[in-house]
Amino acid sequence: MKLSQHQVLENNKHKENLARVYEMMDEAKVKQYLLENPNFLIKNPELLSHIELQYGEQETFSLVERQVKTLRDKNSELQGQQINMLQTAHANEELLILCNEFMLDLVGCESLAVLTSKIITQLRQSFELDGAALVLVGDYEHCAPAQVFESADKIKELLNCQFPDNQPLCGRLGQSPKEVLFGELSYNYQSCALIPLGRECEHGLIALASKDVLRFDPEMGTLFVELIAKYITALVTPYERA
């Protein structure tokens, strides 16, 4: 019996679907076999040069070439990471040298007024800052340009900062707190760092300022400024009157 054209097309479609099912079954078997025998390609290395992988729309690589390219890409990525680590290490080394020089410059000051003036001057010069301020808490003699407050609560109220975790605060600062710390020049400062001296500013704080909005940001590391804060605290507290 002669089949109609529609039936012929249906039969051909059925055969194609069946062939596709068989192909998928064969692929599944190959995949399962390779999973169960991960050393198969190692034992048969001659097959690697005959296996081609499609990469992108135009490029075709053998499996060996693809592996080489993957290794090269990974090596380039690792080299980039290594370069970044070396650059960071070099920057940290330079910063540590600056910190040491800053600390040594403060040794031997004959009075609190000289010490506080030198702290502020050296902070600006050593670290290329546009502004620096020092606030002390306690019973100190007049020591401008540093400011002296009787309690840490007063500072935190004026600055609207509580330092809940006793960590430096970096980023943008409102105009009113900036004026308290830096006076009229504060309008030009776009980013600041507030570093407490002692727990919850019990001995005061250091304020650093820059016209560069990106100089101080909330994600930056604060290890070195914390080190400087501890050193300054150790230098100024002996001058507090009993």
N, C-alpha and C positions, 0 to 999 in steps of 0.2 A: 504494500500500500504506500503510495507516494505521500510524503509529508508536506503539509502546507509550509509556506515561507515563514509563517509565524511560529510553527512548531519547530522548524529547523533552527530558528533564532533562539528559541527557548532551550533546545537541546544543547546548542553551542554555549549558551550562557551557563547552563547547568554543568557542562564539562569544565568550563573555566573556573567556576566556583569550587568544583570538586578538586581540580588541580591546585587551586589556591589553598584549600584545606590541607591537602597532602604536603604541600610546600611548607605550610606553617607547622605541621606536625614534624616534618624533617628538621626544620630550624629549631624547634623545641628540643628535639632529641640531641642535636649537635650542641645546643646551649647547655643542656643538662649534662652531656658527656664532658664538656670542657670544665664545667663547674666541679664535677666529680674527679676530673683528672687535670689539675692545674699545671702539671709538669708536661703535658702533651706537647706544647709548642717548644719547650726546652729540649725535649727528646727528639723533636723533628724540626730543627731550625731552618731547614731548606724551605719550609712552607711560609716562613715569615715574609720572604721577598715576593711571594705571589699574592699575598693578601693586601688588598687595596681598601683604603678608607676615604670616603668623600668628606672633604673639609671645606666648608663654605659652598658657594655656588659653582666655582670654576675649578678649584684645585683638588687633585686626587693624589694621595700619598700611599705608599706601601706601609704596612704596619711598622716596619723598622724605622722608616722615615718619620712616621707619626710619633713613635716613641722618642726618637732623637730630638724632634722639634719640641715635644713636651718637656724633655729634660733640659733643653736649652732655655725654654721659657721659664722653667722653674729656677734654673741657675741665674738667669737675669734678675728674676724677682728677689732671690736671696742676696745677690750682689747689691741690689738697690737697698735692701734692708740693712745690709752691712755698712753701706756708705752712710745711711741715715744714722746708724748707731755710732759710727766714728765721728760724724759731724756733731752729734749730741754730746759725745764724750769730750770732744775738743772744746765745745762751747762751755761745758761744765768746768773743765779744767781752767779756762780763762776766767770764769766767774769766781772760782775758788781762789785764784791768784789775786783778783781784785778784792775779795773779802779779806784775805790775809793782809794785803797792803792797807786797806781801810782800817783794820783793827790795830795794826802797828802804828799808824799815824796818830792814834788817839792816846797812846801810851805817854805818860809823863806830863799830862796837862796839870797846871798848878792850882786851878780853881774850877768850881762848877760852871761859872760863866764862860770860861775859856773852853772847857770840855763840851758844853752844849752847843756853843757857836761852831766849834770844829766838827762836831758830829753832823750838824746840818750842812755845813759847807762841803765836807768830804763826801757825804751821801750824794749831793748834787754833782760834784765833780767826778768822783770815781765811777759812778754808774750812769753818767750822762742823763741826769734827770732835769726836768724843768722846774720842779718844786720839791721841797722836803720840809717837814715840820716835826718837831719833837714836843710831846706833851708829857709832863711828869705829874704823878699823883703822890701827895704827901706834904710834909712840912719842909719846904726848901726855901732858901734865900732867893732873892730876885736873880734870875739867870736868863734874861732875854738873849737870843730870840726864842728860847724855849718857853712854853706856857706851863703854868703850874696850877693844878686843881686840888682841892682838899679831898675829893672822893672820885672813885672811878665811875660811880653812878651818874655824876654830873656830866662827865665826858660822853658816856653812852647815850644820855638823854639829848645832848646837843647834837650829836652825830647821828642819832636814831639808829644806832648799831648796838646790839647786845652781845655779840661774839659768843653765841651759845656753845660752840664746840672749841672755843679758845684758839681758833685758826685764823690766819690772816684773811682779810676780805679784799678781793680784787675786782675791778670793773668800774662801771660808771658810778658817780657819787652826786647826790643832789647839790644844788647851788648853795643852800644854806649851810650844810656841813662843810663844804669847800671853803666858804668864807670864814668859818670859825678857825679852820686850820691854816689857810694860806692868805687870807685877806683879799685885797682887791685883785691881785694877780690870778685868783682862782677862776675867773671867767674864761681864761684861755686853756685851762686844763680839761682834757677830755677823758682821761682814765686815771684811776688812783689805786693805791694799795694801802690798807690800814693794817698795821702789825702790832698786836697787843704786847706790852711789856709785862710779863708775868701773867698769872691766871686771871682771865676776865678783866684785863687792863688794871690790875691792882697796883702796878707801878707806873702806868701811863701807856703811851703808844707812840709809834713812829708812823708818819704819813708820807707817802711818796706820790708824786704826781707827774704826768706827762701830757704834752699837747697831742700826742699820738693816741688815738682812740684804741688802738690795738696793743699798746705797750703793756697794759695790765688787763688781763681777762680772767674770768672765774675759773678757767680750766688750767691756768698756768701753775707750774711747780713753785713751792714757797720754801723749800728746804734752806736755801741760803739766806733769805731774809729772816727766817726764824732764828738761824744761827747768829746773825747780826743783832737781832733783838735781845737774845740772851746775853750777848757780850755787852751791849749798851746798858742793860739792866744791872749787870755786875759792876759796871763802872760808875753809874750815877747813884745807886742806892746808898753807898757809904756816906754821901753828902747830906742825906736826910737828917734833919735835926731830931734829936730824941724827945 
